[in-house]
Amino acid sequence: MPMQRIEFPLEREHVELHHLLKLTGLVDSGGMGKTLVASGAVTVDGIVELRKTCKIRAGQVVHVEDVEIAVTSP
C-alpha cells in the first residue's frame, strides 16, 4: 500500500508535535497524540521523536506508520 501524504501549511512559527497529529486528523485528541509520540511510533525528519511538545517548523517531515506529513509554509 502506498504511503499517504498530507501537506500541512503552517501559518505560524511552529506547531507542537502532538497538536500536529490532532490537526491532521491522525488522532482524535491531543492526549492521544501524546500517547502516540511516547510510544515511539512517530519520526521527525527520519529520527524517532519522543518529545510530545517538540516544535515542528515548515520544511520538516513527520512520519506515523504509513502516513507522511509534510509541513509547508503557507
Order of alpha helices (4+ residues) and beta strands (2+ residues): beta-beta-alpha-alpha-beta-beta-beta-beta-beta
